[in-house]
């Protein structure tokens, strides 16, 4: 958790048939990441912009509050969500609980 926001690990597959969140996946080293499929190609920042647009919509946040701070040219990315870190973590945990199968 960042002092001025929250860092979230992502695993992105560009050039998918549609934009969607797949769930959670384990990255190398054991870290957990949110897995996304994005229709945009990984060129000129199009896939990164699509990631931000999708997550802002799903999480009900402003696109300006989301920024890819690491891995812009990689499938493994780190997203920073601006705001109150503990409150954002609670919101993200509640969202993850909703996504879990019954």
N, C-alpha and C positions, 0 to 999 in steps of 0.2 A: 504494500500500500504506500502510495506517495503522500507526502505531507500536504500537497495541494492537488489532490485528485487521487485517482486509482489507476494502476497499470494492470492491463489484462493481456494475457498471452493469447495469440491467435494462430491458427493454421489455416491457410487460404488456398483453395484450388480454383485458379482462374479458368476461363473458357468453359464453364459448366453450362448445362442446359438452362438453368435458372438460378436466381439469387436465393439462397436459403441457408439457414443455420442447421448444421448436421447434428450438433451436440458437442460432447466433450471428447477429447482425444489426449493420449499421452505422448508428449514430445520426448526426444532424446534427453537423457538425464533425469527422467521421471517427472518433469513439470507437466501440469495439466493445462491444456489450451482449449479454447472454443474453436471448433472446426466449422469453416464456412465454405460454401460453394458459390462462386461469383461468375456471372455470365460474361463480364467484360474481359478483354484480353489484358495480359500483363505488360502493357506498353503505354508510355507517356502518362503514367499514373492513373490510368483508367480503372484498373482493378482496385487500387487503393481508394479511389473516390467512391467506388461502388460499395466497398466494405463500410466506409464511414456512413454513406447514405442508408444502407440496410440497417446497421446497428443503431443509428440515431432514430430511425423509424420504429424499430422493434422495441427499443428501450425508452422511447418517448423523450429523447434528449435533442438538444440543438446540435446540428452538424458541427457548428463552431466549437462545441465542447469536446469534440473527439479529434485526436491527432495521432497519427502513426509516428512513434518516436524511435522505433528500431525495426529494421528488416524491410524497408520500403521496397527493395528489389528482391525480396526473398518470400518464400511461402510462409515461413515462420516470422511473425511480426509481434511487436508489442504496441498496444494501443493505450494512450493516456486519455482518461476521462477527467476533464477539469471539474473541480468542485470539492465538496466536503468528502474526503476519503472514506471515513467510517459510514456516513449516510449512503454513499454510492455502493459500498461493499454490502450493506444491508439490502439495498435495492437489487443488486446483482444476485445475491444469494436467494432472495425471494423469487426472482425470475428463474434461476436455475432449478429451484424446487418445483416450480410450475411445469418445467420441461421434463422432469423425471417421469418415467412411466409409472402407472399406478401399481 
